[in-house]
């Protein structure tokens, strides 16, 4: 060839060791920047090999040339539009079946391909016997053994790449899709070849197959073509979904046929994990199993935590009595009993519930099940306009909405990510649990676990319905498909699960020593001042503030104490319980006894309050994170207003509907 520069693209799935191979090839001769127009990292390097200047471009990881995320679009566009001289397809030798799907697509582009069978040392260690010669014969491309992390096979790989770049002409490797599909491809190719300028830029067969698979980039390529009307007319006569599925199935059939021929041990027999997955990811059983596990988690949480909670509450009450035993009634005694013990002490009583629930969730996560839960929810999520990947931040929201909102960064599409951020506060975080445990334990003692489970499910339902509403109105579009690797099932270790529990639960304890303590002091001061008024009476500052707010919440059955508690709950949801503990000035019977003795409280009001706390505005820290992640006060304000409106309407519905089922007022 005339030019002395050869452009080589490194392509492959995520996590196949592509970066290690790139580093081994280029060494210190690397350049890092962004691809034009997008904030996706561009890595390239130049080395001299066999008298050629090799420009190595490390493409973002992609599972398919039907691109969705910004990373995948960059990789696809470079391969198709920039047309590198050769593509080194980096394959994980320990997972041939998954990686070869991209191979079948790369071979159709017409670009010379060399396969780097990377991580070969790991494959060999587990006993795989891969015949690179037979693989090369079947796929009609060179196959080179590499270990990027150790720099093995680099010279042989570059030699093969140079040879392929020098060998011409090259043609795309056609996959036989069956008579019916091939006939449709031929008809479409016949239409496309009438525009010579179009097929000069993109191979007709490749463009035809991409169009049949619904590739948006392929549709953009023909948008200004003279044959566009004919293509549109042709697609009206066929069912594209049928052919898209048939083509994907055919690729997997080819992979299944090749695999046992090139590797005698790569085709594994069905193991215990596969059998479990057949059940827990079943399209009909998956969601019921997920819901049953979550219900069991809440029932177990309440049952196991009950004696610990009683012991803590008794200890806190005894501590308060001991500390104030020799003290005269007055502001100091009131501060200790009503402020510290009534506020912070009440909240600390729910530590066992939170830690036990977090331990159960840690066990489910460490076992590998929660990843399956996200997969199971994918079909439902896609139906309401969100990718299955959105369910992962939603699951994280069960612990805390703050890291959950930050976890949306993994979602590629901007609208998908924004919708996920907006609905995430409806996922019931651990901070709301003290409110549920208190009111469910007092007013629904026999069914407390079921009631709490129902609240978590309600949060998921409201989030899903809200996402559907947003997708249909203010943020229209189509969600990206969900693709993830399932981690293997593992037996969780006690230490690992306990560490995960502590990492998440310790945040609750820090709040008790910080935000909750501060709010308890403020609420106590409001309930005490002006000096000389009845504690928490109508003439206190808390009473004045509460009575100002009460008309707003009166239709929900809430009195002024609840109004004040909800107002301060903006700081942190645990504060709702702490504030009520302060305002009720809990005595020997604790806050539960005070609530039962309050004639304004009942089962319906308690349920309405729990629903309201579930749905109303995010806490202060969550709001700050929403602002940071969206970069917009508009969307932050929308999240607050929308949450309050939904909470109010849902609580109002409880007030009118619940009496028919549970009675009372």
C-alpha positions as CSV (number, residue, x, y, z in Angstrom):
1,X,0.0,0.0,0.0
2,X,1.2,3.6,-0.7
3,X,0.9,5.1,2.7
4,X,3.2,4.4,5.6
5,X,0.6,5.0,8.2
6,X,-1.8,2.3,9.3
7,X,-4.8,3.1,11.5
8,X,-5.7,0.3,13.8
9,X,-8.8,0.4,15.9
10,X,-9.1,-1.7,19.1
11,X,-12.7,-2.8,19.5
12,X,-14.5,-5.1,21.9
13,X,-17.0,-5.5,24.7
14,X,-16.4,-3.7,28.0
15,X,-14.1,-5.4,30.5
16,X,-12.2,-7.6,28.0
17,X,-8.8,-6.2,28.9
18,X,-8.8,-3.8,25.9
19,X,-7.1,-1.0,27.9
20,X,-4.4,-3.3,29.1
21,X,-3.7,-4.4,25.6
22,X,-3.7,-0.8,24.4
23,X,-1.2,0.1,27.1
24,X,1.0,-2.8,26.3
25,X,1.1,-1.8,22.6
26,X,1.6,1.9,22.9
27,X,3.5,2.2,26.2
28,X,4.1,5.9,27.0
29,X,3.2,7.0,23.5
30,X,-0.4,7.8,24.3
31,X,-2.7,10.8,23.8
32,X,-5.8,11.3,25.8
33,X,-8.6,13.7,24.9
34,X,-12.3,13.8,24.0
35,X,-13.9,12.7,20.7
36,X,-15.1,15.7,18.7
37,X,-18.4,16.9,20.0
38,X,-18.8,14.4,22.9
39,X,-17.4,14.1,26.4
40,X,-16.2,10.5,25.8
41,X,-12.6,9.8,26.4
42,X,-10.5,9.3,23.2
43,X,-7.3,7.3,23.7
44,X,-4.8,7.0,20.8
45,X,-1.1,6.2,20.4
46,X,1.6,5.9,17.7
47,X,4.4,3.3,17.4
48,X,6.7,2.3,14.6
49,X,6.4,-1.4,13.6
50,X,7.9,-3.1,10.4
51,X,8.6,0.3,8.9
52,X,5.0,1.5,9.4
53,X,3.7,4.3,11.6
54,X,0.9,2.5,13.4
55,X,-1.8,4.8,14.9
56,X,-3.6,2.8,17.5
57,X,-7.1,4.0,18.6
58,X,-8.7,2.5,21.6
59,X,-12.5,2.6,21.0
60,X,-15.0,2.7,23.9
61,X,-16.4,-0.7,24.8
62,X,-19.5,-1.9,23.0
63,X,-21.5,-5.1,22.9
64,X,-23.0,-4.4,19.5
65,X,-22.8,-2.1,16.5
66,X,-26.4,-1.2,17.0
67,X,-25.4,1.6,19.3
68,X,-27.3,3.3,22.1
69,X,-25.0,4.9,24.6
70,X,-22.6,7.8,23.8
71,X,-19.7,5.3,24.1
72,X,-21.2,2.8,21.7
73,X,-22.1,5.5,19.2
74,X,-18.5,6.7,19.1
75,X,-17.2,3.2,18.5
76,X,-19.8,2.4,15.8
77,X,-19.3,5.8,14.0
78,X,-15.5,5.4,13.9
79,X,-15.7,1.9,12.5
80,X,-18.3,2.7,9.9
81,X,-17.6,6.3,8.9
82,X,-13.8,6.7,9.5
83,X,-13.0,3.2,8.1
84,X,-9.8,2.3,9.9
85,X,-7.3,0.1,8.0
86,X,-7.8,-2.8,10.3
87,X,-9.8,-3.6,13.4
88,X,-8.3,-5.6,16.3
89,X,-11.3,-7.2,18.0
90,X,-10.3,-7.9,21.6
91,X,-12.1,-11.0,22.9
92,X,-12.3,-12.3,26.4
93,X,-11.0,-15.9,26.0
94,X,-13.0,-16.9,29.1
95,X,-16.3,-15.9,27.6
96,X,-16.2,-16.6,23.8
97,X,-20.0,-17.0,23.4
98,X,-20.8,-13.4,24.5
99,X,-17.9,-11.8,22.7
100,X,-18.4,-13.5,19.3
101,X,-21.7,-11.7,18.8
102,X,-19.8,-8.5,18.1
103,X,-17.5,-10.5,15.9
104,X,-20.3,-11.5,13.6
105,X,-21.2,-7.8,13.2
106,X,-17.6,-6.6,12.6
107,X,-17.1,-9.2,9.9
108,X,-20.0,-7.7,7.9
109,X,-18.5,-4.2,7.8
110,X,-15.9,-5.0,5.2
111,X,-13.1,-3.7,7.4
112,X,-10.1,-6.1,7.9
113,X,-10.4,-7.9,11.3
114,X,-7.8,-9.5,13.5
115,X,-9.0,-11.3,16.7
116,X,-6.9,-10.8,19.8
117,X,-7.8,-13.8,22.1
118,X,-7.1,-11.9,25.3
119,X,-6.9,-13.2,28.8
120,X,-5.8,-16.5,27.3
121,X,-3.8,-17.3,30.5
122,X,-7.0,-17.3,32.6
123,X,-8.8,-19.4,30.0
124,X,-5.9,-21.9,30.0
125,X,-5.8,-22.0,33.8
126,X,-9.4,-23.2,34.0
127,X,-8.7,-25.9,31.4
128,X,-10.1,-24.4,28.2
129,X,-8.5,-25.8,25.0
130,X,-9.2,-23.2,22.3
131,X,-8.0,-24.0,18.7
132,X,-7.0,-20.6,17.3
133,X,-6.3,-22.2,13.9
134,X,-9.8,-23.7,13.6
135,X,-11.4,-20.4,14.9
136,X,-9.4,-18.5,12.2
137,X,-10.6,-21.0,9.5
138,X,-14.2,-20.7,10.5
139,X,-14.2,-16.9,10.8
140,X,-11.7,-16.4,8.0
141,X,-9.6,-14.0,10.1
142,X,-6.3,-14.3,12.0
143,X,-6.6,-15.2,15.7
144,X,-3.8,-14.4,18.0
145,X,-3.2,-15.4,21.6
146,X,-2.6,-12.4,23.9
147,X,-2.4,-11.5,27.6
148,X,-2.6,-7.7,27.7
149,X,-1.7,-7.4,31.4
150,X,1.6,-9.3,30.8
151,X,2.3,-7.9,27.3
152,X,2.2,-11.4,25.7
153,X,1.5,-11.8,22.0
154,X,1.9,-8.1,21.1
155,X,4.4,-8.6,18.3
156,X,2.4,-11.4,16.7
157,X,-0.8,-9.3,17.0
158,X,0.8,-6.3,15.2
159,X,2.3,-8.5,12.6
160,X,-1.1,-9.9,11.8
161,X,-2.7,-6.5,11.8
162,X,-0.1,-5.1,9.3
163,X,-0.5,-8.2,7.1
164,X,-4.3,-7.8,7.0
165,X,-4.0,-4.0,6.3
166,X,-1.6,-4.8,3.3
167,X,-3.8,-7.5,1.9
168,X,-6.4,-6.3,-0.6
169,X,-9.1,-6.3,-1.6
170,X,-11.2,-7.1,1.4
171,X,-14.9,-7.9,1.4
172,X,-17.4,-8.3,4.2
173,X,-18.0,-11.8,5.4
174,X,-21.7,-12.6,4.7
175,X,-23.7,-14.4,7.3
176,X,-26.4,-16.6,5.8
177,X,-29.6,-15.5,7.5
178,X,-31.9,-18.1,5.8
179,X,-33.8,-18.0,2.5
180,X,-36.6,-15.8,3.7
181,X,-34.4,-13.1,5.3
182,X,-31.8,-13.3,2.5
183,X,-34.5,-12.6,0.0
184,X,-35.6,-9.5,1.9
185,X,-32.0,-8.3,2.2
186,X,-31.4,-8.8,-1.5
187,X,-34.5,-6.7,-2.3
188,X,-33.4,-4.0,0.0
189,X,-29.8,-4.0,-1.4
190,X,-31.3,-3.7,-4.9
191,X,-33.0,-0.5,-3.8
192,X,-30.0,0.9,-1.9
193,X,-27.5,0.4,-4.8
194,X,-29.5,2.8,-7.0
195,X,-27.9,5.6,-4.9
196,X,-24.2,5.1,-5.8
197,X,-23.0,7.9,-3.4
198,X,-24.8,6.2,-0.5
199,X,-23.4,2.7,-1.1
200,X,-19.9,4.1,-1.7
201,X,-19.8,5.4,1.9
202,X,-21.5,2.3,3.4
203,X,-21.7,-1.3,2.1
204,X,-25.2,-2.0,0.7
205,X,-25.5,-5.3,2.5
206,X,-24.3,-3.9,5.8
207,X,-26.7,-1.0,5.5
208,X,-29.6,-3.3,4.6
209,X,-29.0,-5.5,7.6
210,X,-28.7,-2.5,9.9
211,X,-32.0,-1.1,8.6
212,X,-33.8,-4.4,9.2
213,X,-32.5,-4.3,12.8
214,X,-33.9,-0.8,13.3
215,X,-30.5,0.9,13.6
216,X,-31.2,4.7,14.0
217,X,-27.8,5.5,12.5
218,X,-28.6,3.6,9.4
219,X,-31.9,5.4,9.1
220,X,-30.0,8.7,9.4
221,X,-27.6,7.7,6.6
222,X,-30.5,7.2,4.1
223,X,-32.5,10.2,5.3
224,X,-31.3,12.5,2.5
225,X,-31.0,9.7,-0.1
226,X,-33.0,9.6,-3.3
227,X,-34.0,6.0,-2.5
228,X,-35.5,7.0,0.9
229,X,-39.1,6.9,-0.4
230,X,-38.6,3.5,-1.9
231,X,-37.1,2.2,1.3
232,X,-40.0,3.5,3.4
233,X,-42.5,2.0,1.0
234,X,-40.7,-1.4,1.2
235,X,-40.7,-1.4,5.0
236,X,-44.4,-1.0,5.0
237,X,-44.8,-4.4,3.3
238,X,-42.7,-6.4,5.9
239,X,-42.7,-7.0,9.7
240,X,-39.2,-5.6,10.7
241,X,-39.6,-7.1,14.2
242,X,-39.7,-10.6,12.7
243,X,-36.5,-10.1,10.7
244,X,-34.7,-8.4,13.5
245,X,-35.3,-11.3,15.8
246,X,-34.5,-13.9,13.1
247,X,-31.1,-12.2,12.4
248,X,-30.1,-12.1,16.0
249,X,-31.1,-15.7,16.4
250,X,-29.1,-16.7,13.4
251,X,-26.0,-15.0,14.8
252,X,-26.4,-17.0,18.0
253,X,-27.0,-20.2,16.0
254,X,-23.7,-19.6,14.2
255,X,-21.8,-19.0,17.4
256,X,-23.4,-22.1,19.0
257,X,-22.2,-24.1,16.0
258,X,-18.7,-22.8,16.0
259,X,-18.0,-22.9,19.7
260,X,-17.8,-26.7,20.3
261,X,-15.7,-27.0,17.1
262,X,-13.0,-24.5,18.3
263,X,-13.0,-25.2,22.0
264,X,-13.5,-28.6,23.5
265,X,-14.2,-27.3,27.0
266,X,-15.8,-23.9,26.5
267,X,-19.3,-25.2,26.1
268,X,-20.3,-25.8,29.7
269,X,-23.1,-28.0,30.9
270,X,-25.9,-26.4,32.8
271,X,-24.9,-25.9,36.4
272,X,-26.7,-25.0,39.6
273,X,-26.6,-21.2,38.8
274,X,-28.2,-21.8,35.5
275,X,-31.0,-23.9,37.1
276,X,-31.6,-21.1,39.7
277,X,-31.7,-18.4,37.0
278,X,-34.3,-20.4,35.0
279,X,-36.6,-19.9,38.0
280,X,-35.7,-16.5,39.5
281,X,-35.5,-14.8,36.1
282,X,-38.5,-16.5,34.5
283,X,-40.8,-13.9,32.8
284,X,-43.8,-15.1,34.8
285,X,-42.2,-16.1,38.2
286,X,-39.4,-13.5,38.4
287,X,-41.5,-10.5,39.7
288,X,-43.6,-12.6,42.2
289,X,-40.4,-14.1,43.5
290,X,-38.9,-10.6,43.9
291,X,-41.9,-9.3,45.7
292,X,-42.1,-12.4,48.0
293,X,-38.5,-12.0,49.0
294,X,-39.0,-8.3,49.8
295,X,-42.1,-9.1,51.8
296,X,-40.2,-11.8,53.7
297,X,-37.4,-9.3,54.4
298,X,-39.8,-6.8,56.0
299,X,-41.6,-9.5,58.0
300,X,-38.2,-10.8,59.2
301,X,-37.0,-7.3,60.0
302,X,-39.9,-6.5,62.2
303,X,-40.0,-9.9,64.0
304,X,-36.3,-10.0,64.7
305,X,-35.9,-6.4,65.6
306,X,-38.9,-6.2,68.0
307,X,-37.1,-7.4,71.2
308,X,-34.0,-5.4,70.5
309,X,-36.1,-2.2,69.9
310,X,-38.0,-2.8,73.2
311,X,-34.7,-3.2,75.1
312,X,-33.2,0.0,73.6
313,X,-36.4,2.0,74.4
314,X,-36.4,0.6,77.9
315,X,-32.7,1.5,78.3
316,X,-33.2,5.0,77.0
317,X,-36.1,5.6,79.3
318,X,-34.1,4.3,82.3
319,X,-31.2,6.5,81.3
320,X,-33.5,9.5,81.2
321,X,-34.9,8.7,84.6
322,X,-31.5,8.2,86.1
323,X,-30.0,11.4,84.7
324,X,-32.9,13.6,85.8
325,X,-33.7,11.8,89.1
326,X,-32.2,14.4,91.4
327,X,-33.1,17.4,89.2
328,X,-35.8,20.0,89.8
329,X,-38.4,20.5,87.1
330,X,-37.3,23.3,84.8
331,X,-35.7,24.1,81.4
332,X,-32.7,21.8,81.9
333,X,-34.8,18.8,82.9
334,X,-37.2,19.5,80.0
335,X,-34.3,19.8,77.6
336,X,-32.9,16.4,78.7
337,X,-36.2,14.6,78.8
338,X,-38.2,16.2,76.1
339,X,-35.4,17.4,73.8
340,X,-32.6,14.9,73.8
341,X,-34.4,11.7,75.0
342,X,-37.7,12.6,73.3
343,X,-36.0,13.5,70.1
344,X,-32.7,11.6,69.5
345,X,-33.5,8.8,71.9
346,X,-36.8,8.0,70.2
347,X,-35.0,7.8,66.8
348,X,-32.2,5.5,68.1
349,X,-34.9,3.0,69.1
350,X,-35.3,2.1,65.5
351,X,-31.6,1.3,64.9
352,X,-32.2,-2.5,65.0
353,X,-34.9,-2.4,62.3
354,X,-32.7,-0.4,60.0
355,X,-29.6,-2.5,60.5
356,X,-31.4,-5.8,60.1
357,X,-33.1,-4.7,56.9
358,X,-29.8,-3.5,55.5
359,X,-28.1,-6.8,56.5
360,X,-30.8,-8.7,54.6
361,X,-30.4,-6.5,51.5
362,X,-26.6,-6.9,51.7
363,X,-27.0,-10.7,51.7
364,X,-29.3,-10.5,48.7
365,X,-26.8,-8.2,46.9
366,X,-23.7,-10.2,47.8
367,X,-25.4,-13.4,46.7
368,X,-25.9,-12.0,43.2
369,X,-29.7,-11.9,43.4
370,X,-30.3,-8.1,43.2
371,X,-28.6,-8.0,39.8
372,X,-31.2,-10.6,38.7
373,X,-34.0,-8.4,40.2
374,X,-32.9,-5.6,37.9
375,X,-33.0,-8.0,35.0
376,X,-36.4,-9.3,35.9
377,X,-37.8,-5.7,36.1
378,X,-36.4,-4.8,32.6
379,X,-39.5,-5.8,30.7
380,X,-41.7,-3.7,33.0
381,X,-39.3,-0.8,33.0
382,X,-39.1,-0.7,29.3
383,X,-42.9,-0.8,29.0
384,X,-43.2,2.4,31.0
385,X,-40.4,4.2,29.1
386,X,-37.3,3.5,31.2
387,X,-34.3,1.2,30.6
388,X,-33.9,-1.7,32.9
389,X,-30.7,-0.1,34.0
390,X,-32.8,2.5,35.8
391,X,-34.0,-0.1,38.3
392,X,-30.5,-0.4,39.7
393,X,-30.4,3.2,41.1
394,X,-34.0,2.5,42.3
395,X,-32.9,-0.5,44.3
396,X,-30.0,1.5,45.7
397,X,-32.7,4.0,46.8
398,X,-34.0,1.5,49.3
399,X,-30.8,2.3,51.3
400,X,-30.5,6.0,50.6
401,X,-31.7,8.3,47.8
402,X,-28.4,10.3,47.7
403,X,-26.1,7.5,46.3
404,X,-29.0,6.2,44.2
405,X,-29.3,9.6,42.4
406,X,-25.6,9.7,41.9
407,X,-25.7,6.1,40.5
408,X,-27.8,7.4,37.5
409,X,-24.6,8.5,36.0
410,X,-24.3,5.0,34.4
411,X,-27.4,5.7,32.4
412,X,-26.4,6.9,28.9
413,X,-29.5,8.7,27.6
414,X,-30.0,12.1,29.1
415,X,-33.8,11.8,29.2
416,X,-33.6,8.3,30.7
417,X,-31.3,9.6,33.4
418,X,-33.3,12.7,34.2
419,X,-36.5,10.7,34.6
420,X,-34.7,8.2,36.8
421,X,-33.5,11.1,39.0
422,X,-37.0,12.6,39.3
423,X,-38.7,9.4,40.3
424,X,-35.9,8.1,42.6
425,X,-37.1,10.0,45.7
426,X,-40.2,7.9,45.7
427,X,-38.1,4.8,46.5
428,X,-38.4,4.4,50.3
429,X,-35.0,5.0,51.8
430,X,-33.9,3.8,55.2
431,X,-34.5,7.2,56.7
432,X,-38.3,6.7,56.3
433,X,-38.2,3.3,58.1
434,X,-38.4,4.7,61.6
435,X,-41.7,6.4,60.7
436,X,-43.1,3.1,59.3
437,X,-41.9,1.0,62.2
438,X,-43.4,3.5,64.7
439,X,-46.8,3.9,63.2
440,X,-47.2,0.4,61.8
441,X,-46.0,-1.1,65.1
442,X,-48.5,0.9,67.1
443,X,-51.6,0.8,64.8
444,X,-51.0,-2.3,62.7
445,X,-49.1,-4.5,65.2
446,X,-50.3,-7.9,63.8
447,X,-49.6,-6.9,60.2
448,X,-46.8,-4.4,60.6
449,X,-44.4,-6.2,58.2
450,X,-47.0,-6.4,55.5
451,X,-48.0,-2.7,55.8
452,X,-44.3,-1.7,55.5
453,X,-43.8,-4.0,52.5
454,X,-46.9,-2.4,51.0
455,X,-45.4,1.1,51.4
456,X,-42.2,0.0,49.6
457,X,-44.3,-1.5,46.8
458,X,-46.4,1.7,46.6
459,X,-43.2,3.8,46.2
460,X,-42.1,1.6,43.3
461,X,-45.6,1.8,41.7
462,X,-45.7,5.6,42.0
463,X,-42.2,5.9,40.6
464,X,-43.2,3.7,37.6
465,X,-46.4,5.6,36.9
466,X,-44.6,8.9,37.2
467,X,-41.9,7.7,34.8
468,X,-44.7,6.7,32.3
469,X,-46.3,10.2,32.7
470,X,-43.0,12.0,32.2
471,X,-42.1,9.9,29.2
472,X,-45.5,10.6,27.6
473,X,-45.4,14.3,28.3
474,X,-42.5,16.4,29.3
475,X,-39.6,14.0,28.4
476,X,-40.7,12.0,25.4
477,X,-38.5,9.4,23.7
478,X,-37.6,5.7,23.7
479,X,-35.6,4.1,26.4
480,X,-32.3,2.4,25.6
481,X,-32.2,-1.5,25.8
482,X,-30.8,-3.0,29.0
483,X,-27.7,-5.1,28.8
484,X,-25.8,-6.3,31.8
485,X,-23.5,-9.1,32.9
486,X,-24.9,-11.4,35.6
487,X,-22.5,-11.9,38.5
488,X,-22.1,-15.5,39.5
489,X,-24.1,-16.7,42.5
490,X,-22.0,-16.7,45.7
491,X,-22.5,-17.7,49.2
492,X,-22.2,-14.4,51.1
493,X,-19.6,-14.3,53.8
494,X,-20.7,-13.1,57.3
495,X,-17.9,-10.5,57.4
496,X,-18.6,-9.0,54.0
497,X,-22.4,-8.7,54.6
498,X,-21.8,-7.1,58.0
499,X,-19.3,-4.6,56.5
500,X,-21.9,-3.6,53.8
501,X,-24.6,-3.3,56.5
502,X,-22.3,-1.1,58.7
503,X,-21.2,1.1,55.8
504,X,-24.8,2.0,55.0
505,X,-26.3,1.9,58.5
506,X,-23.6,4.1,60.1
507,X,-25.0,7.0,58.1
508,X,-28.1,6.7,60.2
509,X,-26.1,6.9,63.4
510,X,-24.2,9.9,62.2
511,X,-27.5,11.6,61.4
512,X,-28.7,10.9,65.0
513,X,-25.6,12.6,66.3
514,X,-25.8,15.5,63.9
515,X,-28.9,16.6,62.0
516,X,-31.4,14.9,64.2
517,X,-29.8,16.3,67.4
518,X,-29.8,19.8,65.9
519,X,-33.5,19.6,64.8
520,X,-34.5,18.1,68.2
521,X,-33.0,21.0,70.0
522,X,-34.7,23.5,67.6
523,X,-38.1,21.8,68.0
524,X,-37.7,21.7,71.8
525,X,-36.9,25.4,71.8
526,X,-39.9,26.1,69.7
527,X,-42.1,24.0,72.0
528,X,-40.7,25.7,75.2
529,X,-40.6,29.3,74.2
530,X,-41.7,31.9,74.9
531,X,-40.6,31.1,78.4
532,X,-43.5,30.3,80.8
533,X,-46.0,28.9,78.3
534,X,-47.3,25.4,78.5
535,X,-44.8,23.0,76.9
536,X,-45.9,22.3,73.3
537,X,-49.1,24.3,73.9
538,X,-50.9,26.5,71.4
539,X,-49.1,29.6,72.7
540,X,-45.6,28.1,72.2
541,X,-43.7,29.0,69.0
542,X,-44.2,25.4,67.8
543,X,-47.9,25.6,68.5
544,X,-48.2,28.9,66.6
545,X,-46.3,27.5,63.6
546,X,-48.2,24.3,63.7
547,X,-51.6,26.0,63.8
548,X,-50.6,28.2,60.9
549,X,-49.9,25.0,58.9
550,X,-52.7,22.9,60.2
551,X,-55.4,24.1,57.7
552,X,-53.2,22.8,54.9
553,X,-53.0,19.3,56.3
554,X,-56.3,19.1,58.2
555,X,-58.1,17.3,55.2
556,X,-55.6,14.5,55.7
557,X,-56.4,14.2,59.4
558,X,-53.1,15.6,60.6
559,X,-53.0,17.9,63.6
560,X,-50.5,20.7,64.2
561,X,-47.9,18.4,65.8
562,X,-47.7,16.3,62.6
563,X,-47.6,19.5,60.5
564,X,-44.5,20.7,62.4
565,X,-42.9,17.3,62.3
566,X,-43.4,17.1,58.5
567,X,-42.0,20.6,58.1
568,X,-38.7,19.6,59.9
569,X,-38.7,16.3,58.0
570,X,-37.3,18.3,55.1
571,X,-34.0,18.1,56.9
572,X,-34.0,14.3,57.2
573,X,-37.0,11.9,57.3
574,X,-35.9,10.4,60.6
575,X,-36.6,13.9,62.1
576,X,-40.3,13.3,61.7
577,X,-40.2,10.7,64.5
578,X,-37.7,12.8,66.6
579,X,-39.9,15.9,66.3
580,X,-43.0,14.0,67.4
581,X,-41.0,12.6,70.3
582,X,-40.1,16.2,71.4
583,X,-43.6,17.6,70.8
584,X,-45.4,14.8,72.6
585,X,-42.9,15.1,75.5
586,X,-42.9,11.3,75.7
587,X,-43.0,9.8,79.2
588,X,-42.9,6.3,80.5
589,X,-45.1,4.8,77.8
590,X,-42.9,6.2,75.1
591,X,-44.0,7.8,71.8
592,X,-46.1,4.8,70.9
593,X,-48.2,5.1,74.0
594,X,-48.6,8.9,73.5
595,X,-49.9,8.3,70.0
596,X,-52.4,5.7,71.1
597,X,-53.6,8.1,73.8
598,X,-54.1,10.9,71.2
599,X,-57.7,11.0,70.2
600,X,-56.8,12.7,66.9
601,X,-54.7,9.7,65.8
602,X,-56.0,6.4,64.5
603,X,-55.2,3.7,62.0
604,X,-56.4,5.6,58.9
605,X,-54.5,8.8,59.9
606,X,-51.4,6.7,60.7
607,X,-51.6,5.1,57.2
608,X,-52.2,8.4,55.5
609,X,-49.1,9.9,57.4
610,X,-46.9,7.0,56.3
611,X,-48.0,7.4,52.7
612,X,-47.3,11.1,52.9
613,X,-43.8,10.6,54.4
614,X,-43.1,8.1,51.7
615,X,-43.9,10.4,48.8
616,X,-43.4,14.1,49.9
617,X,-40.4,16.2,49.1
618,X,-36.9,14.8,49.1
619,X,-34.6,15.5,52.1
620,X,-32.3,18.5,52.0
621,X,-29.2,16.4,51.0
622,X,-31.2,14.7,48.2
623,X,-32.3,18.0,46.9
624,X,-28.7,19.2,46.8
625,X,-27.7,16.1,44.8
626,X,-30.6,16.5,42.4
627,X,-29.5,20.1,41.7
628,X,-25.9,18.9,41.2
629,X,-26.7,16.0,38.9
630,X,-29.3,17.8,36.8
631,X,-27.5,21.2,36.9
632,X,-30.9,22.8,37.1
633,X,-32.9,24.6,39.8
634,X,-35.9,24.2,37.5
635,X,-35.9,20.4,37.7
636,X,-35.0,20.4,41.4
637,X,-38.0,22.7,42.1
638,X,-40.2,20.5,39.9
639,X,-39.1,17.4,41.9
640,X,-40.1,19.1,45.2
641,X,-43.5,20.4,44.0
642,X,-44.4,17.2,42.1
643,X,-43.6,15.1,45.2
644,X,-45.7,17.3,47.5
645,X,-48.7,17.2,45.2
646,X,-48.5,13.4,44.7
647,X,-48.1,12.8,48.4
648,X,-51.1,15.0,49.2
649,X,-53.3,13.3,46.7
650,X,-52.2,9.8,47.7
651,X,-52.7,10.6,51.5
652,X,-56.1,12.1,50.7
653,X,-57.1,8.9,48.8
654,X,-56.1,6.9,51.9
655,X,-58.3,9.0,54.1
656,X,-61.4,8.4,51.9
657,X,-60.7,4.8,50.9
658,X,-58.9,3.1,53.8
659,X,-62.0,3.2,56.2
660,X,-63.8,0.7,54.0
661,X,-61.0,-1.8,54.6
662,X,-59.6,-1.1,58.0
663,X,-62.3,0.9,59.7
664,X,-61.7,3.7,62.2
665,X,-60.8,7.3,61.6
